[in-house]
């Protein structure tokens, strides 16, 4: 599904933002990428989405090498990858339904996309996604009237409406309080399992990665320093990834609160 070999990404003359010898992620895997700020987590996800060009090496997604494939082929792959953002990226004045329908834009004809005209099938898929994230009662509510957790649920529904094979989630809970963070990650994990999509999510909180991922990749200075199951993410490994002081800060700042359900 995803294969990276000797990948390097540079911004100008700075040291490499990414320098990865090899990563392979299979179909249906649920993987968390962790690491301190500036480790290369977002760059990795944006590279796989096709937003960042490789300086060298290979990033193969669904059998297509993003470094050498023709533009049309890369565009086809782009449509099959959904991206969930940290800051939601919703059209704030549009309703929940209208925002979720935006996930269909790449799957409909060009003129329909330009005019915002959606088919019955588009609306059926969007409604199914809204029901899956539990926002039926808010379907006609403006996005900017929702809580942060509800807005991220809209973003998850929009990703679902795209009917992707790969979902990339770029620090999807960094803008949420601990209770909503666990709520949204539980939802994303349920969606991933139900649809058997490949999920790669960057997280800044190791305890959430341990709980919601089946595999964890640790980045430090753009390089892979850990790749294994959550049980293998020992304190020594965390020390290697984060370096002392930040581990203590993370452990102290990310203890989840209890008592808030997803329906809150």
C-alpha positions as CSV (number, residue, x, y, z in Angstrom):
1,X,0.0,0.0,0.0
2,X,2.8,2.5,1.0
3,X,6.5,1.8,0.4
4,X,9.2,4.3,1.0
5,X,12.9,3.7,0.1
6,X,15.8,6.1,0.6
7,X,13.5,9.1,0.7
8,X,14.8,12.5,1.3
9,X,12.9,15.8,1.4
10,X,14.7,19.1,1.7
11,X,13.5,22.7,1.9
12,X,16.2,24.8,0.2
13,X,19.7,24.4,1.6
14,X,18.5,23.4,5.1
15,X,19.3,19.9,6.5
16,X,16.8,17.3,5.2
17,X,13.3,17.5,6.8
18,X,13.0,13.8,6.1
19,X,15.7,11.2,5.5
20,X,14.1,7.7,5.6
21,X,15.8,4.6,4.5
22,X,12.7,2.3,4.4
23,X,9.1,2.2,5.6
24,X,6.4,-0.3,4.4
25,X,2.8,0.0,5.5
26,X,0.3,-2.7,4.4
27,X,-3.3,-2.4,3.5
28,X,-5.6,-1.9,6.5
29,X,-2.8,-1.1,9.0
30,X,-3.4,1.5,11.7
31,X,-0.1,3.4,12.2
32,X,0.8,6.4,14.4
33,X,3.8,8.6,13.7
34,X,5.1,10.3,16.8
35,X,8.0,12.6,17.5
36,X,8.8,16.1,18.8
37,X,7.9,19.3,16.9
38,X,10.0,19.5,13.7
39,X,10.7,15.8,13.6
40,X,9.1,15.5,10.1
41,X,5.7,14.0,10.9
42,X,3.6,16.5,8.9
43,X,6.2,16.5,6.1
44,X,5.9,12.7,5.8
45,X,2.1,12.8,5.5
46,X,2.1,15.8,3.1
47,X,4.7,13.9,0.9
48,X,2.4,10.9,0.7
49,X,-0.5,13.1,-0.2
50,X,1.5,14.6,-3.0
51,X,1.8,18.1,-1.6
52,X,5.6,17.9,-1.1
53,X,8.1,16.9,-3.8
54,X,10.8,14.4,-3.0
55,X,14.4,15.5,-3.3
56,X,15.5,11.9,-3.9
57,X,14.4,8.3,-3.3
58,X,11.0,6.7,-3.8
59,X,7.6,7.1,-2.2
60,X,5.3,4.4,-3.7
61,X,1.6,4.7,-2.9
62,X,-0.8,2.0,-4.2
63,X,1.8,0.9,-6.7
64,X,2.5,4.4,-8.0
65,X,5.9,6.1,-7.5
66,X,5.0,9.7,-6.7
67,X,8.5,10.8,-7.8
68,X,8.2,9.6,-11.4
69,X,4.5,9.1,-12.2
70,X,2.7,11.2,-14.7
71,X,0.5,14.0,-13.4
72,X,-2.7,12.3,-14.3
73,X,-1.7,9.1,-12.4
74,X,-0.6,11.1,-9.4
75,X,-4.0,12.9,-9.5
76,X,-5.8,9.6,-9.5
77,X,-3.9,8.5,-6.4
78,X,-4.5,11.9,-4.7
79,X,-8.3,11.3,-5.0
80,X,-8.0,8.0,-3.2
81,X,-6.2,9.5,-0.2
82,X,-8.2,11.5,2.4
83,X,-6.5,14.0,4.7
84,X,-7.8,15.0,8.1
85,X,-6.3,18.3,9.3
86,X,-5.4,19.6,12.7
87,X,-7.4,22.8,12.3
88,X,-10.4,21.0,10.6
89,X,-10.3,23.1,7.4
90,X,-14.0,23.4,7.2
91,X,-16.0,26.0,5.3
92,X,-17.2,27.7,8.5
93,X,-20.4,29.3,7.0
94,X,-21.5,26.1,5.3
95,X,-23.7,23.4,6.9
96,X,-22.5,20.0,8.1
97,X,-24.0,18.5,5.0
98,X,-22.4,21.0,2.6
99,X,-19.0,20.4,4.2
100,X,-19.3,16.7,3.9
101,X,-20.4,16.9,0.3
102,X,-17.0,18.6,-0.4
103,X,-15.5,15.2,0.0
104,X,-17.3,14.2,-3.2
105,X,-15.8,17.0,-5.4
106,X,-12.9,14.9,-6.7
107,X,-15.2,12.1,-7.6
108,X,-17.8,13.9,-9.7
109,X,-17.5,15.5,-13.1
110,X,-15.6,18.8,-13.6
111,X,-18.7,20.9,-14.3
112,X,-20.5,19.5,-11.3
113,X,-17.5,20.3,-9.1
114,X,-17.3,23.8,-10.4
115,X,-21.0,24.4,-9.9
116,X,-21.3,22.5,-6.6
117,X,-24.1,20.3,-8.1
118,X,-24.2,16.9,-6.5
119,X,-26.0,13.7,-7.5
120,X,-28.3,11.5,-5.5
121,X,-25.4,9.1,-5.0
122,X,-23.2,11.9,-3.7
123,X,-25.9,12.9,-1.2
124,X,-26.5,9.2,-0.1
125,X,-22.8,8.7,0.5
126,X,-22.6,12.0,2.5
127,X,-25.6,11.2,4.6
128,X,-24.2,7.7,5.4
129,X,-20.9,9.4,6.5
130,X,-22.8,11.9,8.7
131,X,-24.7,9.1,10.3
132,X,-21.5,7.1,10.9
133,X,-20.0,10.0,12.9
134,X,-23.2,10.7,14.8
135,X,-24.1,14.1,13.5
136,X,-27.6,13.5,12.1
137,X,-29.2,16.1,14.3
138,X,-26.7,18.8,13.3
139,X,-26.8,18.0,9.5
140,X,-28.1,21.5,8.6
141,X,-26.2,23.4,11.3
142,X,-23.4,25.8,10.3
143,X,-19.9,24.4,11.0
144,X,-18.9,27.5,13.0
145,X,-21.6,26.8,15.5
146,X,-20.2,23.4,16.5
147,X,-17.7,22.6,19.2
148,X,-14.2,21.7,18.2
149,X,-14.8,18.0,18.7
150,X,-17.9,18.1,16.5
151,X,-16.1,20.1,13.8
152,X,-13.4,17.3,13.7
153,X,-16.2,14.8,13.4
154,X,-17.4,16.7,10.3
155,X,-13.9,16.5,9.0
156,X,-13.9,12.7,9.5
157,X,-17.2,12.5,7.7
158,X,-15.9,14.5,4.8
159,X,-13.0,12.1,4.6
160,X,-15.4,9.1,4.6
161,X,-17.4,10.7,1.8
162,X,-14.3,10.6,-0.3
163,X,-14.4,6.8,0.0
164,X,-10.6,6.6,0.3
165,X,-8.3,3.7,0.5
166,X,-5.8,5.6,2.6
167,X,-6.6,8.1,5.4
168,X,-3.9,10.5,6.6
169,X,-4.6,12.3,9.8
170,X,-2.2,15.2,10.6
171,X,-2.2,15.7,14.4
172,X,-6.1,15.5,14.3
173,X,-6.5,16.1,18.0
174,X,-3.9,18.7,18.8
175,X,-6.6,21.4,18.9
176,X,-8.9,19.5,21.2
177,X,-9.0,19.0,25.0
178,X,-8.1,15.6,26.3
179,X,-11.6,14.3,26.5
180,X,-12.5,15.3,23.0
181,X,-9.1,14.0,21.8
182,X,-9.8,10.5,23.0
183,X,-13.3,10.7,21.6
184,X,-12.2,11.7,18.1
185,X,-9.4,9.1,18.0
186,X,-11.8,6.4,19.1
187,X,-14.1,7.4,16.2
188,X,-11.2,7.4,13.7
189,X,-10.2,4.0,14.9
190,X,-13.7,2.7,14.6
191,X,-14.0,4.1,11.1
192,X,-10.7,2.6,10.0
193,X,-11.6,-0.8,11.3
194,X,-15.1,-0.7,9.7
195,X,-13.9,0.3,6.3
196,X,-10.5,-1.5,6.5
197,X,-8.7,1.5,5.1
198,X,-5.0,2.2,5.8
199,X,-4.6,4.8,8.4
200,X,-1.5,6.9,9.1
201,X,-1.9,9.5,11.8
202,X,0.7,11.8,13.3
203,X,0.3,12.3,17.0
204,X,2.2,14.4,19.5
205,X,1.0,12.4,22.6
206,X,2.7,9.0,23.0
207,X,0.0,7.6,25.3
208,X,-2.6,8.2,22.7
209,X,-0.4,6.5,20.1
210,X,-0.1,3.5,22.4
211,X,-3.8,3.3,22.9
212,X,-5.2,3.8,19.4
213,X,-2.5,2.5,17.0
214,X,-1.4,-1.0,16.1
215,X,2.0,0.1,15.1
216,X,4.1,3.2,16.0
217,X,6.8,4.9,14.0
218,X,9.0,7.3,15.9
219,X,10.7,10.2,14.1
220,X,13.6,12.3,15.3
221,X,15.2,14.9,13.1
222,X,13.5,13.5,10.1
223,X,14.8,9.9,10.7
224,X,13.1,6.8,11.9
225,X,14.4,5.9,15.4
226,X,11.6,3.4,16.3
227,X,9.2,1.2,14.3
228,X,7.2,-1.4,16.1
229,X,4.2,-2.4,18.2
230,X,2.9,-0.1,21.0
231,X,4.3,-2.6,23.6
232,X,7.8,-1.9,22.3
233,X,7.5,1.8,23.0
234,X,9.4,1.7,26.3
235,X,10.6,4.6,28.3
236,X,14.1,4.2,26.9
237,X,12.6,4.4,23.4
238,X,10.7,7.5,24.3
239,X,13.9,9.0,25.6
240,X,15.5,8.3,22.3
241,X,12.6,9.9,20.4
242,X,11.9,12.9,22.6
243,X,14.8,13.4,24.9
244,X,14.0,13.7,28.6
245,X,12.4,17.1,29.3
246,X,9.8,16.8,26.6
247,X,8.8,13.4,27.8
248,X,8.1,14.7,31.2
249,X,6.1,17.6,29.8
250,X,4.0,15.4,27.6
251,X,3.3,12.9,30.3
252,X,2.2,15.6,32.6
253,X,0.2,17.6,30.1
254,X,-1.7,14.8,28.3
255,X,-3.4,12.9,31.1
256,X,-7.0,12.3,29.8
257,X,-10.0,13.5,31.6
258,X,-12.9,11.1,32.2
259,X,-16.6,11.5,32.1
260,X,-17.2,13.0,28.6
261,X,-18.9,10.8,26.1
262,X,-18.9,11.3,22.3
263,X,-22.5,12.5,22.5
264,X,-21.7,15.4,24.8
